Amino acid sequence: MAHAGAEKVDRRDGLRRRIYLACLLVGIPILLSVWLTHRADDPYLAVAYPLSAASQVVVVVGLLRRTMGVRTAERIVLAGIVVTYLGGLGFGVVTAPDLAALDEQVTLSALLTVNLMPMLAYVTFDTARALQVSLAIVGAYIAIIGIRLIPEAVSGRLGGDATDYLSQMIFLLAGVGLLHVIAQVKSQAAEARLTAEAMEALANTDALTGIANRRQLHHVLEEWVGAASPDTNLAVVLLDLDHFKQINDSHGHDIGDGVLRRVARILQDVARPGDLVGRWGGEEFLVIAPATTRDDAVGLAEACRVALPAATAPTVGRITASFGVAVHHDGDTAWTLLRRADDALYTAKASGRDRVEASDAGGRELTPSRVA
């Protein structure tokens, strides 16, 4: 489960890296073209835009060379946007000759830009930190506008415009609040999904050995058998530890449980990518092997048989198992496939144990594939 989760994170980071690279590679030339066109008219723009473009170039190089993480790139870009925009707004507000010029600074476009920055914050940070950053951005915006509005209000020159400015501030705060609610709902949904996935994993995992349990094995086998075509190679290897009851009786269940755990680890080590290893019940284990011929399945069972003595615990002695192998045939169900494997296992037990038996093509007669 953890490995799958890591793959999802990596895939999302890869997508985000490509999106940011595309946006920056388009945005940097636009930023520089605006700078070239308006640098003579705007002293702030003449200084700030080259610095902003330089920081974005650093991010692009870091992302391309993979020396900079996506989260770091996001924070640098967000900080650059916030500093550049709010710095420009502050410069414009301070140098505005009158309220009409101030109105040009506080346009609908400016409000949308200020709301865009909290959106980026919620993409970049966790919900709690994003709220803090967003409120800091909006607070800085309000403070910058207040530098000019407060003196105007005190002197009585603000008049009816006060309501408009107040509405704008409320609009910004409401936008942050809405973003926070959406982020909270999304976070709760993600937590609920993770909880459901964890509960499902728990329901499908054997508590003692940590591998698939009978429920999961049966579900997967039914699914794979149902999807199998006549030429599909699907095999099962059923094994039962020899004389396991004597281990429990002589050494106690704690020692027996330790042996089962070691057997599970060995089977997982021997199994190939794509095979599903699980505990069928008690001292029985099952390996479901897709895309596997009869000979390959016998070879897999033999490899497991040879590896099992490594599960020996102190004072227990040599651990062995008997194996039954069956391969899917047209018209098989999960039950008939398992029954043939169980018949083969019974033959292995009756023939002296510590051996592999495989059902033949017809699924009736049983022939030894390997005698210990």
LOTI-268725 format. One record per residue (C-alpha): z, x, y. Coordinates in steps of 0.05 Angstrom, whole numbers, plus 5000, padded with zeros to 4 digits. Each point is the difference from the previous one (the first is absolute). Layout:
N
site zz = Z | xx = X | yy = Y
...
% end
This chain:
372
site zz = 5000 | xx = 5000 | yy = 5000
site zz = 5017 | xx = 5056 | yy = 5049
site zz = 4934 | xx = 5035 | yy = 4985
site zz = 4962 | xx = 4936 | yy = 5014
site zz = 5038 | xx = 4990 | yy = 5065
site zz = 4983 | xx = 5071 | yy = 5021
site zz = 4927 | xx = 4988 | yy = 4987
site zz = 5001 | xx = 4937 | yy = 5044
site zz = 5033 | xx = 5038 | yy = 5057
site zz = 4950 | xx = 5057 | yy = 4994
site zz = 4942 | xx = 4951 | yy = 5000
site zz = 5026 | xx = 4966 | yy = 5062
site zz = 5011 | xx = 5066 | yy = 5035
site zz = 4930 | xx = 5021 | yy = 4983
site zz = 4972 | xx = 4936 | yy = 5029
site zz = 5042 | xx = 5008 | yy = 5063
site zz = 4979 | xx = 5073 | yy = 5007
site zz = 4926 | xx = 4979 | yy = 4999
site zz = 5011 | xx = 4943 | yy = 5049
site zz = 5037 | xx = 5046 | yy = 5049
site zz = 4947 | xx = 5054 | yy = 4995
site zz = 4945 | xx = 4950 | yy = 5014
site zz = 5036 | xx = 4970 | yy = 5060
site zz = 5018 | xx = 5068 | yy = 5029
site zz = 4930 | xx = 5029 | yy = 4990
site zz = 4973 | xx = 4941 | yy = 5038
site zz = 5057 | xx = 4996 | yy = 5051
site zz = 5001 | xx = 5073 | yy = 5022
site zz = 4929 | xx = 5001 | yy = 5026
site zz = 5012 | xx = 4934 | yy = 5037
site zz = 5064 | xx = 5029 | yy = 5031
site zz = 4963 | xx = 5062 | yy = 5023
site zz = 4942 | xx = 4959 | yy = 5028
site zz = 5049 | xx = 4958 | yy = 5041
site zz = 5032 | xx = 5064 | yy = 5024
site zz = 4933 | xx = 5030 | yy = 5020
site zz = 4980 | xx = 4936 | yy = 5037
site zz = 5065 | xx = 4985 | yy = 5037
site zz = 5038 | xx = 5066 | yy = 5006
site zz = 4979 | xx = 5008 | yy = 5073
site zz = 5028 | xx = 4931 | yy = 5018
site zz = 5065 | xx = 5002 | yy = 4961
site zz = 5044 | xx = 5062 | yy = 5004
site zz = 5045 | xx = 4976 | yy = 4944
site zz = 4942 | xx = 4987 | yy = 4953
site zz = 4971 | xx = 5068 | yy = 5017
site zz = 5062 | xx = 5034 | yy = 4971
site zz = 5025 | xx = 4951 | yy = 4947
site zz = 4936 | xx = 4984 | yy = 4962
site zz = 4983 | xx = 5072 | yy = 4981
site zz = 5071 | xx = 5009 | yy = 4974
site zz = 4996 | xx = 4935 | yy = 4961
site zz = 4933 | xx = 5020 | yy = 4971
site zz = 5027 | xx = 5069 | yy = 4980
site zz = 5059 | xx = 4968 | yy = 4963
site zz = 4952 | xx = 4954 | yy = 4963
site zz = 4956 | xx = 5059 | yy = 4981
site zz = 5061 | xx = 5034 | yy = 4970
site zz = 5013 | xx = 4936 | yy = 4959
site zz = 4927 | xx = 4997 | yy = 4976
site zz = 5002 | xx = 5073 | yy = 4978
site zz = 5067 | xx = 4989 | yy = 4964
site zz = 4974 | xx = 4939 | yy = 4964
site zz = 4934 | xx = 5033 | yy = 4980
site zz = 5035 | xx = 5062 | yy = 4974
site zz = 5056 | xx = 4957 | yy = 4970
site zz = 5053 | xx = 5044 | yy = 5033
site zz = 5027 | xx = 4939 | yy = 5038
site zz = 5029 | xx = 4939 | yy = 4966
site zz = 4975 | xx = 4931 | yy = 5018
site zz = 5069 | xx = 4979 | yy = 5026
site zz = 5003 | xx = 5061 | yy = 5046
site zz = 4930 | xx = 4986 | yy = 5025
site zz = 5019 | xx = 4928 | yy = 5015
site zz = 5060 | xx = 5020 | yy = 5040
site zz = 4962 | xx = 5052 | yy = 5040
site zz = 4945 | xx = 4951 | yy = 5017
site zz = 5049 | xx = 4945 | yy = 5019
site zz = 5041 | xx = 5049 | yy = 5044
site zz = 4935 | xx = 5023 | yy = 5033
site zz = 4978 | xx = 4929 | yy = 5016
site zz = 5069 | xx = 4979 | yy = 5026
site zz = 5008 | xx = 5062 | yy = 5045
site zz = 4929 | xx = 4997 | yy = 5026
site zz = 5000 | xx = 4926 | yy = 5015
site zz = 5070 | xx = 4993 | yy = 5028
site zz = 4992 | xx = 5064 | yy = 5040
site zz = 4936 | xx = 4973 | yy = 5030
site zz = 5033 | xx = 4933 | yy = 5014
site zz = 5059 | xx = 5034 | yy = 5035
site zz = 4953 | xx = 5043 | yy = 5042
site zz = 4960 | xx = 4938 | yy = 5020
site zz = 5061 | xx = 4959 | yy = 5016
site zz = 5032 | xx = 5054 | yy = 5043
site zz = 4936 | xx = 5014 | yy = 5038
site zz = 4979 | xx = 4927 | yy = 5009
site zz = 4996 | xx = 4986 | yy = 5075
site zz = 5017 | xx = 4926 | yy = 4995
site zz = 5013 | xx = 4942 | yy = 4952
site zz = 4926 | xx = 4987 | yy = 4992
site zz = 4991 | xx = 5069 | yy = 4972
site zz = 5061 | xx = 4989 | yy = 4956
site zz = 4967 | xx = 4937 | yy = 4972
site zz = 4941 | xx = 5043 | yy = 4979
site zz = 5048 | xx = 5042 | yy = 4959
site zz = 5033 | xx = 4940 | yy = 4966
site zz = 4937 | xx = 4966 | yy = 4973
site zz = 4991 | xx = 4961 | yy = 4936
site zz = 4968 | xx = 5062 | yy = 4971
site zz = 5062 | xx = 5040 | yy = 5016
site zz = 5044 | xx = 4949 | yy = 4966
site zz = 4957 | xx = 5000 | yy = 4938
site zz = 5003 | xx = 5076 | yy = 4999
site zz = 5076 | xx = 4999 | yy = 5005
site zz = 5003 | xx = 4950 | yy = 4942
site zz = 4953 | xx = 5044 | yy = 4959
site zz = 5049 | xx = 5058 | yy = 5002
site zz = 5056 | xx = 4961 | yy = 4964
site zz = 4949 | xx = 4980 | yy = 4948
site zz = 4985 | xx = 5073 | yy = 4988
site zz = 5075 | xx = 5013 | yy = 4997
site zz = 5008 | xx = 4949 | yy = 4944
site zz = 4944 | xx = 5034 | yy = 4962
site zz = 5031 | xx = 5068 | yy = 5009
site zz = 5075 | xx = 4988 | yy = 4991
site zz = 5046 | xx = 4958 | yy = 4956
site zz = 5019 | xx = 4933 | yy = 5028
site zz = 5066 | xx = 5020 | yy = 5032
site zz = 4973 | xx = 5063 | yy = 5033
site zz = 4936 | xx = 4963 | yy = 5022
site zz = 5043 | xx = 4949 | yy = 5037
site zz = 5037 | xx = 5055 | yy = 5037
site zz = 4935 | xx = 5035 | yy = 5019
site zz = 4967 | xx = 4935 | yy = 5021
site zz = 5058 | xx = 4980 | yy = 5044
site zz = 5000 | xx = 5069 | yy = 5030
site zz = 4926 | xx = 4994 | yy = 5017
site zz = 5007 | xx = 4931 | yy = 5030
site zz = 5064 | xx = 5022 | yy = 5036
site zz = 4963 | xx = 5059 | yy = 5030
site zz = 4943 | xx = 4955 | yy = 5022
site zz = 5048 | xx = 4951 | yy = 5033
site zz = 5038 | xx = 5058 | yy = 5033
site zz = 4935 | xx = 5030 | yy = 5027
site zz = 4978 | xx = 4933 | yy = 5029
site zz = 5071 | xx = 4989 | yy = 5026
site zz = 4995 | xx = 5063 | yy = 5042
site zz = 4954 | xx = 4962 | yy = 5045
site zz = 5021 | xx = 4928 | yy = 4989
site zz = 5074 | xx = 5007 | yy = 5014
site zz = 4991 | xx = 5027 | yy = 5071
site zz = 4948 | xx = 4947 | yy = 5013
site zz = 5046 | xx = 4945 | yy = 4975
site zz = 5059 | xx = 5027 | yy = 5040
site zz = 4958 | xx = 5001 | yy = 5064
site zz = 4976 | xx = 4929 | yy = 4987
site zz = 4926 | xx = 5019 | yy = 4996
site zz = 4992 | xx = 4982 | yy = 4926
site zz = 4999 | xx = 4925 | yy = 5010
site zz = 4967 | xx = 4956 | yy = 4947
site zz = 4974 | xx = 5061 | yy = 4962
site zz = 5071 | xx = 5010 | yy = 4972
site zz = 4989 | xx = 4943 | yy = 4949
site zz = 4935 | xx = 5032 | yy = 4976
site zz = 5032 | xx = 5067 | yy = 4990
site zz = 5059 | xx = 4969 | yy = 4965
site zz = 4953 | xx = 4962 | yy = 4953
site zz = 4965 | xx = 5065 | yy = 4984
site zz = 5065 | xx = 5034 | yy = 4981
site zz = 5020 | xx = 4940 | yy = 4956
site zz = 4931 | xx = 5002 | yy = 4968
site zz = 5009 | xx = 5073 | yy = 4981
site zz = 5070 | xx = 4990 | yy = 4971
site zz = 4977 | xx = 4939 | yy = 4962
site zz = 4943 | xx = 5041 | yy = 4971
site zz = 5049 | xx = 5052 | yy = 4974
site zz = 5044 | xx = 4946 | yy = 4971
site zz = 4941 | xx = 4968 | yy = 4964
site zz = 4979 | xx = 5067 | yy = 4973
site zz = 5070 | xx = 5012 | yy = 4974
site zz = 5003 | xx = 4933 | yy = 4966
site zz = 4933 | xx = 5012 | yy = 4966
site zz = 5022 | xx = 5070 | yy = 4978
site zz = 5065 | xx = 4972 | yy = 4972
site zz = 4964 | xx = 4946 | yy = 4961
site zz = 4951 | xx = 5052 | yy = 4973
site zz = 5057 | xx = 5047 | yy = 4982
site zz = 5038 | xx = 4944 | yy = 4963
site zz = 4936 | xx = 4981 | yy = 4962
site zz = 4990 | xx = 5073 | yy = 4980
site zz = 5073 | xx = 5004 | yy = 4976
site zz = 4992 | xx = 4936 | yy = 4961
site zz = 4937 | xx = 5027 | yy = 4967
site zz = 5034 | xx = 5066 | yy = 4982
site zz = 5059 | xx = 4961 | yy = 4971
site zz = 4953 | xx = 4957 | yy = 4959
site zz = 4964 | xx = 5062 | yy = 4975
site zz = 5066 | xx = 5033 | yy = 4983
site zz = 5024 | xx = 4939 | yy = 4962
site zz = 4934 | xx = 4996 | yy = 4963
site zz = 5005 | xx = 5074 | yy = 4981
site zz = 5071 | xx = 4988 | yy = 4977
site zz = 4978 | xx = 4941 | yy = 4957
site zz = 4946 | xx = 5043 | yy = 4968
site zz = 5042 | xx = 5063 | yy = 4989
site zz = 5045 | xx = 5017 | yy = 4941
site zz = 5069 | xx = 5012 | yy = 5029
site zz = 5019 | xx = 5055 | yy = 4951
site zz = 4937 | xx = 5043 | yy = 5000
site zz = 4967 | xx = 4983 | yy = 5066
site zz = 4932 | xx = 4986 | yy = 4967
site zz = 4964 | xx = 4934 | yy = 4991
site zz = 5038 | xx = 4947 | yy = 4962
site zz = 4975 | xx = 4951 | yy = 4948
site zz = 4983 | xx = 4948 | yy = 5053
site zz = 4955 | xx = 5048 | yy = 5038
site zz = 4968 | xx = 5028 | yy = 4937
site zz = 4983 | xx = 4931 | yy = 4974
site zz = 4973 | xx = 4977 | yy = 5068
site zz = 4955 | xx = 5061 | yy = 5007
site zz = 4976 | xx = 4998 | yy = 4928
site zz = 4981 | xx = 4926 | yy = 5006
site zz = 4964 | xx = 5015 | yy = 5065
site zz = 4961 | xx = 5059 | yy = 4972
site zz = 4983 | xx = 4965 | yy = 4935
site zz = 4977 | xx = 4939 | yy = 5038
site zz = 4954 | xx = 5043 | yy = 5043
site zz = 4974 | xx = 5042 | yy = 4941
site zz = 4928 | xx = 4995 | yy = 4977
site zz = 4975 | xx = 5014 | yy = 4928
site zz = 4985 | xx = 5072 | yy = 5017
site zz = 5066 | xx = 5011 | yy = 5037
site zz = 5043 | xx = 5055 | yy = 4970
site zz = 5072 | xx = 4978 | yy = 5005
site zz = 5055 | xx = 5026 | yy = 4955
site zz = 5074 | xx = 4991 | yy = 4990
site zz = 5049 | xx = 5049 | yy = 4970
site zz = 5065 | xx = 4969 | yy = 4975
site zz = 5056 | xx = 5047 | yy = 4978
site zz = 5069 | xx = 4992 | yy = 4972
site zz = 5052 | xx = 5056 | yy = 4999
site zz = 5020 | xx = 5019 | yy = 4929
site zz = 5072 | xx = 4988 | yy = 4978
site zz = 5021 | xx = 4984 | yy = 5071
site zz = 5056 | xx = 4954 | yy = 4977
site zz = 5034 | xx = 5061 | yy = 4968
site zz = 5002 | xx = 5035 | yy = 5067
site zz = 5035 | xx = 4941 | yy = 5032
site zz = 5048 | xx = 4992 | yy = 4942
site zz = 5017 | xx = 5074 | yy = 4994
site zz = 4998 | xx = 5023 | yy = 5072
site zz = 5010 | xx = 4938 | yy = 5042
site zz = 4954 | xx = 4959 | yy = 5045
site zz = 5006 | xx = 5048 | yy = 5058
site zz = 4966 | xx = 5055 | yy = 4960
site zz = 4950 | xx = 4949 | yy = 4974
site zz = 4984 | xx = 4977 | yy = 5070
site zz = 4989 | xx = 5073 | yy = 5021
site zz = 4951 | xx = 5009 | yy = 4943
site zz = 4961 | xx = 4938 | yy = 5021
site zz = 4995 | xx = 5026 | yy = 5071
site zz = 4975 | xx = 5067 | yy = 4977
site zz = 4949 | xx = 4967 | yy = 4954
site zz = 4975 | xx = 4958 | yy = 5058
site zz = 4990 | xx = 5063 | yy = 5043
site zz = 4963 | xx = 5036 | yy = 4944
site zz = 4953 | xx = 4941 | yy = 4988
site zz = 4984 | xx = 4997 | yy = 5074
site zz = 4986 | xx = 5075 | yy = 5001
site zz = 4953 | xx = 4995 | yy = 4940
site zz = 4965 | xx = 4936 | yy = 5023
site zz = 4937 | xx = 5007 | yy = 5040
site zz = 4985 | xx = 4973 | yy = 5070
site zz = 4986 | xx = 4926 | yy = 4993
site zz = 5043 | xx = 4991 | yy = 4937
site zz = 5060 | xx = 4953 | yy = 5006
site zz = 5063 | xx = 5022 | yy = 4964
site zz = 5057 | xx = 4952 | yy = 4990
site zz = 5060 | xx = 4982 | yy = 4957
site zz = 4981 | xx = 4943 | yy = 4954
site zz = 5072 | xx = 4988 | yy = 4979
site zz = 5058 | xx = 5036 | yy = 4969
site zz = 4973 | xx = 5067 | yy = 4974
site zz = 4927 | xx = 4977 | yy = 5002
site zz = 4951 | xx = 5024 | yy = 5053
site zz = 4929 | xx = 4979 | yy = 5015
site zz = 4943 | xx = 5038 | yy = 5032
site zz = 4941 | xx = 4959 | yy = 5025
site zz = 4939 | xx = 5046 | yy = 5005
site zz = 4938 | xx = 4972 | yy = 5035
site zz = 4931 | xx = 5031 | yy = 4989
site zz = 5025 | xx = 5032 | yy = 4936
site zz = 4965 | xx = 5003 | yy = 4933
site zz = 5035 | xx = 4997 | yy = 4933
site zz = 4996 | xx = 5076 | yy = 4990
site zz = 5026 | xx = 5012 | yy = 5071
site zz = 5057 | xx = 4951 | yy = 4989
site zz = 5019 | xx = 5035 | yy = 4935
site zz = 4998 | xx = 5067 | yy = 5037
site zz = 5045 | xx = 4972 | yy = 5055
site zz = 5050 | xx = 4974 | yy = 4948
site zz = 4999 | xx = 5066 | yy = 4964
site zz = 5014 | xx = 5038 | yy = 5065
site zz = 5059 | xx = 4954 | yy = 5013
site zz = 5025 | xx = 5010 | yy = 4929
site zz = 4998 | xx = 5076 | yy = 5006
site zz = 5035 | xx = 4998 | yy = 5068
site zz = 5057 | xx = 4955 | yy = 4980
site zz = 5047 | xx = 5052 | yy = 4970
site zz = 5010 | xx = 5025 | yy = 5072
site zz = 5042 | xx = 4936 | yy = 5009
site zz = 5053 | xx = 5027 | yy = 4953
site zz = 5070 | xx = 4997 | yy = 5029
site zz = 5056 | xx = 5048 | yy = 4980
site zz = 5030 | xx = 4981 | yy = 4932
site zz = 4947 | xx = 4946 | yy = 4989
site zz = 4948 | xx = 5040 | yy = 4963
site zz = 4925 | xx = 4995 | yy = 4999
site zz = 4972 | xx = 4936 | yy = 5031
site zz = 4938 | xx = 4971 | yy = 4966
site zz = 4962 | xx = 4935 | yy = 5004
site zz = 4949 | xx = 4960 | yy = 4961
site zz = 4936 | xx = 4977 | yy = 5035
site zz = 4952 | xx = 4942 | yy = 4991
site zz = 4933 | xx = 5001 | yy = 5035
site zz = 4952 | xx = 4942 | yy = 5011
site zz = 4936 | xx = 4994 | yy = 5040
site zz = 4973 | xx = 4937 | yy = 5033
site zz = 4945 | xx = 4962 | yy = 4965
site zz = 4958 | xx = 4942 | yy = 5023
site zz = 5041 | xx = 4935 | yy = 4996
site zz = 5066 | xx = 5036 | yy = 5002
site zz = 5059 | xx = 4972 | yy = 5038
site zz = 5060 | xx = 5041 | yy = 5023
site zz = 5038 | xx = 4972 | yy = 4941
site zz = 4949 | xx = 5018 | yy = 4946
site zz = 4992 | xx = 5070 | yy = 5029
site zz = 5075 | xx = 5011 | yy = 5000
site zz = 5007 | xx = 4971 | yy = 4930
site zz = 4950 | xx = 5051 | yy = 4972
site zz = 5038 | xx = 5056 | yy = 5035
site zz = 5065 | xx = 4973 | yy = 4972
site zz = 4970 | xx = 4997 | yy = 4930
site zz = 4977 | xx = 5072 | yy = 5007
site zz = 5070 | xx = 5019 | yy = 5024
site zz = 5030 | xx = 4966 | yy = 4939
site zz = 4954 | xx = 5040 | yy = 4955
site zz = 5021 | xx = 5064 | yy = 5035
site zz = 5073 | xx = 4983 | yy = 4988
site zz = 4987 | xx = 4983 | yy = 4927
site zz = 4960 | xx = 5064 | yy = 4989
site zz = 5056 | xx = 5047 | yy = 5019
site zz = 5007 | xx = 4995 | yy = 5076
site zz = 4984 | xx = 5053 | yy = 5053
site zz = 4926 | xx = 4984 | yy = 4994
site zz = 4942 | xx = 4964 | yy = 5033
site zz = 4964 | xx = 4942 | yy = 4967
site zz = 4939 | xx = 4963 | yy = 5029
site zz = 4969 | xx = 4934 | yy = 4982
site zz = 4928 | xx = 5004 | yy = 4978
site zz = 4941 | xx = 4967 | yy = 5036
site zz = 5013 | xx = 4934 | yy = 4965
site zz = 5073 | xx = 4999 | yy = 5018
site zz = 5024 | xx = 4986 | yy = 4928
site zz = 5004 | xx = 5063 | yy = 4958
site zz = 5040 | xx = 5057 | yy = 5027
site zz = 4982 | xx = 5073 | yy = 4992
site zz = 5043 | xx = 5061 | yy = 5016
site zz = 4973 | xx = 5040 | yy = 5058
site zz = 5051 | xx = 5056 | yy = 4996
site zz = 5055 | xx = 5016 | yy = 4950
site zz = 5059 | xx = 5041 | yy = 5023
% end
